[in-house]
């Protein structure tokens, strides 16, 4: 088969192959990808494929690719189900309760720290910004940032709240 015959085959069979794939798969993009791959295979083997057998070759390629895709999707879903099951084994509602309780205590501590010390503390400890970044952002010196951090840490220790 030559290049001109290939273009003719492409025009004739692309849409029917797409609709054939669509009967097997739900996603339009996946169908287009599979049909395109089948034509790329034929293009790579132009010298060895006969015009009389190309139709059967394309339909077989598309059918097999769709089946492989469905198998892959099934394996993917099985993996997702497995991961969910494994997470369920290690999920303990009491841990979630303790985490929420800890978050509430942290919020309570932060609410007791006055402004602007709270903002500076959050920027450094929550947002993980360097003193230099916070100083530039707030138009203050690094020494002032450090003093606010020391003040906030002293207040947190003084509250005696176990985090």
N, C-alpha and C positions, 0 to 999 in steps of 0.2 A: 504494500500500500504506500502511496506517496503522500506528500504534504497536502496537495489539492484534494485528494480523496478523504484525508483526515478531516479537513475543514468541512467537507460535505457531510461526513458521518457526524461530526460535532453538531452541525445545524439540525440534522434529522433526529438525532437521538438524545440530545441534552434534556429537553423538556420531558419526553416520555420516561427517561431514566430518573429524573428528579421526582416525578409523580410516583414512580415505582418505589423509590426510596421513601417517599412521604407516606406510603401505605404501611411501612414498617416502623418509621420513626416519627416522633411528634415535633421535633425541632426543625424548622425550615433551614436554618444556617447549617446544621449538621448534615442535612440532605444535600445541600449545595456542595459542601466540603467533600462528601463521599463521592458524588458524581464527578466533581472536578478531579479528584485523585484517580478515579478510574480512567478518565481521559488522559491524564498525565502518564499513567502506565502505558496506555496505547501509544502515545506520542513517543515514549522512550523505546518502544519496540516496533516502530513503523515498518522496518525492513522485514520483520519476521511474522507479522500478522497479515492475514489475507482479508480482503474486503468482504468476502463471503462469510467469514467466521467472526468478524468484529462485533456484530450485534450480540451474538451469544456470549462472547468474551466480556463485553461491557455489562450485560445484565448479570452474569455470574459474578463479576467483580463487585458490582454494586450490592447484590444480595449478600455476598460473603462479608463485605465491609459492614453492612448494616447489622448482620448477625454478630460480628465481632464487637461492634459498638454497643449493642444491647448486652452482650456478655460483660463487657467492660463496665457498663453502667450498673449491672447487677453486682459485680464485684465491688464497685465503688460504694454502692448502697450497703452491702454487707460490711464493709470496713467502717462506714459511718455508724451502723448499728452496733458493731463491736466496740467502737470507741465510746459510744453513749453508755453501753452496758458496763464498761470498765469504769467510767466516771461515776455511774450510779453506785458501784461497789464502794468507792472511796468517798462518796458524798455523805456527809453527816449533818443533819439539820442543826444540831447543837453547835457545830462549828460556825455555821452561818449566823446563829444567834450571838455567839461570842464575838464574831467579827463586827456585827452591827452594834453591839454594846461598846466595843472598843472605839468604834467610829464616833459614837455619841459622846464618849468621854473626851475624845480628842477635840470635838466641836465645843464641848463645855470649856475645856482648857483654853482653846483659842478665843472663845467669846470673852474670857476674863482678861485677856491681854489688851491693853489700850492701843489706840491708833497713834502714831504710825508704826509702832513696834510690831503689831500684828501683821501688817502688810509686809514689812521687811522680813519677819520670821517666816512667813508663808513663802515669800519669794526665794529665800535661801534654802529652807528645809523641805518644802513641798515641791516647788518648781525647780529646785536644784540649780539655782542661779548663783554665780560667784558674787562675792562681796563687791567686786569692781563693777559687775554688770548692774547690780541693784543700786549702787551709788550713782552710776551714770543715769540710770532710769529715773531715779528720784531726785536727781540734782543735789546730792549730798556727798560727803567724803566717805571713803572706806572706813575711816576711824568711827564715824557716826554710825555706820551700818554695824560695825563690830560691837559698839556700845549697846545698840538696840538688841542685837542678838544675845549678848550677855545678860541684859535686863530680862528678856523673854525667857531665857533658860533658867534664870534665878526664880522667876515667877512660877514656872512649871514645876521646878523642884519644891518650891514653897507650898504649892497646892497639895502635895502628897497624894496625887491621884495616880494610881498604878495604871500605866498604859500597857 
